[in-house]
Structures are given as C-alpha cells and as structure tokens.
Amino acid sequence: MPHPASRNLLEHLDINAPHVTEVRRLLQTLARQDATHARKVYMMASAGRSEGKSTVCALLAIISAQIFHRRTLVIDGDMRRPTLHYLLGLPQRPGLYDVLHGIQPLDVVIRPTSLLTLSAITSGHPAGSIGEAYDDEAFAALLEEARSKFDIIFVDAAPVVPVVEPMMMAEHVDSVLIVAMVGRTPLMMVRRMRQIIDPILPKVSGVVLNNAVEGLPYYYDYRYYGYESPTPRQIRTTARSARSTGFSGGGLSIRERGLDGRTKQD
C-alpha cells in the first residue's frame, strides 16, 4: 500500500513540536538508564500493527542524530511490511534482505540521509518466501559489524504477536522498547505479547505509550503554556518501566491518532 509523501519525517520535522520534545525526553531517559550498561542497540517492538512503532523508531533515530549529534543507524527489520524507507524518503532496495543473503555487503546497504550523522538500512525486497527472508546468523553478524561504526542503533522490528522474527532479533540487541497506541492496542494483544516476550523480559527498558494524552490533566497540554503545534495532537510518548507496567495491560488506556492526524499503519 503506498504511503503519502507527507510522511517523510526528515522534510517535515519541527524541532519545537511537542512530539519531538517527548522523544528527546525518552532518549535522555534511556541514556540515564543505560549509562552503566554500555547499551547501544535498541529494538522497537509492538504487539500488532498500527501502533506507531515505525514512526517512533524513525523519530528516535532522527533526533539522536540531529539534536544529540550521535552517529546513528536505523534498520528496517520488518521485511513483511516495511515502512522506514517512506518515513526517511529513501529507496527500499538494496537493504536488509540483500545483506542477510550475501547479495550486497553491509557498506553498500547502509544509506546516508540528509542528516550527516544519520544512516539507514532499508528493508530491501525479499525474493521468494517471505518466511525465509530473515537469517538469524547473518543478522547477528550485521549488528556486530555495525556496532563499531555507530554510537547508537535502532531496529524497527515486525509486530511480536503475528510473527517470530522479532523474538529472534531480540537475542542480538541490547535493549527492547515496547510501543503501544493509546486507544488501539487490544488488552488481549498486550497480554499475549507479555507471554511471548517473557524469555527476553530483562532486556525490556520500558513501554512507550503513543499519543497518551486522554488521561493527562489539562495543564499538561502544551497549549496551556502557549506552545502551539502546526499539526493537531501529534505524537506524545510516555516511557514506563517494564516493572511498573508488568505488561498486564492494566496501565494501557488506548485512543488517538498519529503524526499526520490519520489512523496509520505501522
């Protein structure tokens, strides 16, 4: 399904927008949490589709590069429904599929962007069975090589509940961030995800509630302080520790829309 050109986040990023402020806070929180653990590879995960995971992942990478001046790599690990090439305005191929199957070397598939310190690996275009597109040993080798080239790496994985690849990828990353869309993530999906990720639960750094504004007091709204945003009710994220949520679903009240005001796919 084609994505609208307006989703190119590099062209339309407003540094003063509320959702950018929230992502900056999230990056600062991660830096504090991980200061003593030498973590640099983060995987973004969600229970299902349409939770804004890819958008949050792309924003983390963009802001890490543009504002924190870190050598940043973002990888589209969802070869089933890739999104990052739309969000960053890049060609889809060659990409992850090509390096995993030895078609292209890593240096070829790492693409520069309009930000000097931001690079990306798009999904590539799998040939043959999509179920055979992912190669776990090759992915581990890719991350090992990329670690020496970048300060921080973000991996946008496929949704956890429908497919198995995210759990395989999680074995090779340092940290996992769970994204849930307020008003959209069903409780049963959250509970099922909690069961699935139990083996890698110590790697979960927190939960990002995408557009979590319904339960906040009126004075939290940016307009109260005179900060207007050019697009209505953009992404607002709240990081919670895995311990505080327990992934029971009890803390996830769920509604809202995404960056462009539409209900969107991940």
C-alpha positions in Angstrom: 0.0 0.0 0.0 1.5 3.4 -1.0 2.3 5.8 1.8 1.7 9.5 1.4 4.8 11.6 0.6 3.9 13.8 3.6 5.2 11.1 5.9 8.8 11.9 5.1 9.8 12.9 8.6 13.1 14.4 7.6 11.4 17.0 5.4 8.7 18.0 7.9 10.5 17.7 11.3 9.7 20.6 13.7 12.3 20.7 16.4 9.9 22.6 18.7 6.9 20.3 18.2 5.5 18.5 21.3 6.2 15.0 20.0 9.9 15.9 19.4 10.1 17.1 23.0 8.7 13.8 24.2 11.2 11.8 22.1 14.1 13.9 23.4 12.9 13.1 26.9 12.8 9.4 26.0 16.4 9.5 24.7 17.6 11.2 27.8 15.8 8.6 30.0 17.5 5.8 28.0 20.9 7.5 28.4 20.5 7.7 32.1 19.2 4.1 32.5 21.9 2.6 30.3 24.9 4.7 31.3 26.4 1.8 33.2 25.4 -1.0 30.8 27.0 0.1 27.5 23.8 -0.4 25.6 23.7 0.9 22.0 21.4 -1.4 20.0 17.7 -0.8 20.7 14.8 -2.8 19.1 11.4 -1.3 18.8 8.5 -3.8 19.2 4.8 -3.8 19.4 2.0 -6.3 19.8 0.4 -5.7 16.5 0.1 -3.2 13.6 -1.0 0.4 13.6 0.7 1.4 16.9 3.1 4.0 15.6 6.2 1.8 16.2 7.9 2.7 13.0 7.3 6.4 13.4 8.6 6.4 17.0 11.7 4.4 15.8 12.4 6.9 13.0 11.9 9.9 15.3 14.3 8.4 17.9 16.9 7.9 15.2 16.4 11.4 13.7 16.6 13.2 17.0 19.5 11.2 18.2 21.4 12.3 15.1 20.2 15.9 14.8 20.0 17.0 18.4 22.3 14.7 20.3 24.8 14.6 17.4 25.3 10.8 17.7 26.4 8.6 14.9 23.1 6.9 14.4 21.9 3.9 12.4 18.3 2.9 11.9 17.4 -0.5 10.5 14.1 -1.6 9.0 13.8 -5.1 10.4 10.2 -5.6 9.2 10.6 -7.1 5.7 7.0 -8.1 5.7 5.5 -4.6 5.9 8.5 -2.2 5.6 7.9 1.5 6.4 11.2 3.3 7.2 12.0 4.0 3.5 8.8 6.0 3.3 9.5 7.8 6.6 13.0 8.8 5.6 12.5 9.3 1.8 14.9 6.5 0.8 14.8 3.7 -1.9 13.6 0.4 -0.5 16.4 -1.7 -2.1 19.1 -2.8 -1.7 18.6 -3.2 2.0 18.5 -5.7 4.9 17.4 -8.6 2.8 20.3 -8.1 0.4 23.0 -8.1 3.2 21.4 -11.0 5.0 21.6 -13.2 1.9 25.0 -12.1 0.8 23.7 -10.2 -2.3 25.3 -6.9 -1.2 27.9 -6.1 1.5 27.0 -4.0 4.6 28.8 -0.9 3.4 26.6 -0.8 0.3 23.2 -1.2 2.1 24.0 1.5 4.7 22.5 4.6 3.2 23.3 8.2 4.1 20.4 10.6 4.7 20.2 14.4 4.6 21.5 14.4 8.2 25.2 14.0 8.3 25.2 11.7 11.4 22.1 9.6 10.4 22.3 6.4 8.3 19.7 3.8 7.5 19.4 0.3 6.2 16.0 -0.1 4.5 14.2 -3.5 4.2 15.3 -4.5 0.7 12.8 -6.5 -1.4 12.7 -10.2 -0.4 12.6 -12.7 -3.2 10.8 -16.0 -2.7 9.1 -16.9 0.5 8.8 -14.1 3.0 9.1 -16.6 5.8 12.6 -17.4 4.6 13.7 -13.7 4.2 15.3 -13.4 7.7 18.6 -15.1 8.5 19.4 -15.0 12.2 23.1 -15.8 12.0 23.6 -13.1 9.3 21.6 -10.6 11.3 23.8 -11.2 14.4 26.9 -10.7 12.2 25.4 -7.5 10.8 24.9 -6.0 14.2 28.3 -7.0 15.4 29.9 -5.2 12.5 27.7 -2.1 12.8 28.4 -1.7 16.5 31.9 -0.5 15.7 30.7 2.1 13.2 27.9 3.8 15.1 27.2 5.3 18.6 23.6 4.0 18.7 21.5 1.7 16.5 17.7 1.4 16.3 16.0 -1.7 14.9 12.3 -1.4 13.8 11.1 -5.0 14.2 7.8 -6.5 12.9 4.9 -6.9 15.4 5.6 -9.5 18.1 2.4 -11.4 18.2 1.8 -12.3 14.5 5.4 -13.4 13.5 8.5 -14.9 15.1 11.3 -12.8 13.7 11.2 -10.1 16.4 12.0 -12.6 19.2 14.9 -13.9 17.2 16.2 -10.4 16.6 15.8 -9.6 20.3 18.5 -12.1 21.2 21.1 -9.9 19.5 20.1 -6.5 20.7 20.9 -4.8 24.0 17.5 -3.4 24.8 13.9 -3.6 23.7 11.3 -0.8 23.8 7.6 -1.7 23.5 5.3 0.7 21.7 1.5 0.7 22.3 -1.0 3.1 20.7 -3.4 4.7 23.1 -7.0 3.7 22.1 -5.9 1.0 19.7 -3.9 -1.8 21.3 -6.4 -4.5 22.5 -5.8 -5.8 26.0 -5.7 -9.4 24.8 -2.8 -8.5 22.4 -0.9 -6.9 25.2 -1.3 -10.0 27.4 -0.3 -12.3 24.6 2.8 -10.1 23.9 3.7 -10.3 27.5 3.7 -14.1 27.3 5.8 -14.1 24.2 8.5 -11.8 25.4 8.9 -13.4 28.8 12.3 -15.0 27.8 13.8 -11.7 27.0 12.0 -9.6 29.6 15.2 -8.4 31.3 16.1 -6.6 28.1 12.9 -4.6 28.1 13.8 -1.0 29.0 10.3 0.3 29.0 7.0 0.9 27.3 6.2 3.9 25.1 2.6 4.9 25.1 2.0 6.6 21.8 -0.4 9.6 22.0 -1.1 9.2 25.6 -3.0 12.4 26.2 -6.5 11.4 27.3 -5.7 10.7 30.9 -3.4 13.7 31.5 -4.6 16.8 33.4 -5.4 19.9 31.3 -2.3 21.8 32.4 0.0 19.1 30.8 -1.4 20.2 27.4 1.3 22.2 25.5 -1.3 24.9 24.5 -1.6 25.8 28.2 1.9 27.1 28.1 1.5 28.8 24.7 3.2 26.2 22.6 1.1 25.6 19.5 1.9 22.8 17.1 1.2 23.0 13.3 -0.5 19.6 13.3 -3.2 18.6 15.8 -2.5 16.3 18.6 0.8 14.9 17.4 2.7 12.0 18.9 3.2 12.3 22.6 5.0 9.4 24.2 5.3 8.3 27.8 8.1 5.9 28.8 7.2 3.5 31.7 9.5 0.9 33.1 8.7 -2.8 32.5 8.5 -3.3 36.2 5.8 -0.6 36.7 3.5 -1.8 33.9 4.2 -5.6 34.3 2.8 -5.8 30.8 -0.5 -6.8 32.3 -2.3 -4.2 30.2 -3.9 -2.5 33.2 -1.9 0.7 32.6 -2.7 1.0 28.9 -5.8 3.0 28.1 -5.9 3.4 24.4 -7.0 6.0 21.8 -5.7 8.8 19.5 -4.2 9.4 16.1 -0.8 9.7 14.6 1.6 12.3 13.2 -0.5 13.3 10.2 -3.8 13.1 12.1 -4.7 9.9 10.4 -5.1 6.4 11.6 -2.0 4.9 10.2 -0.3 1.5 9.6 3.0 0.5 11.1 
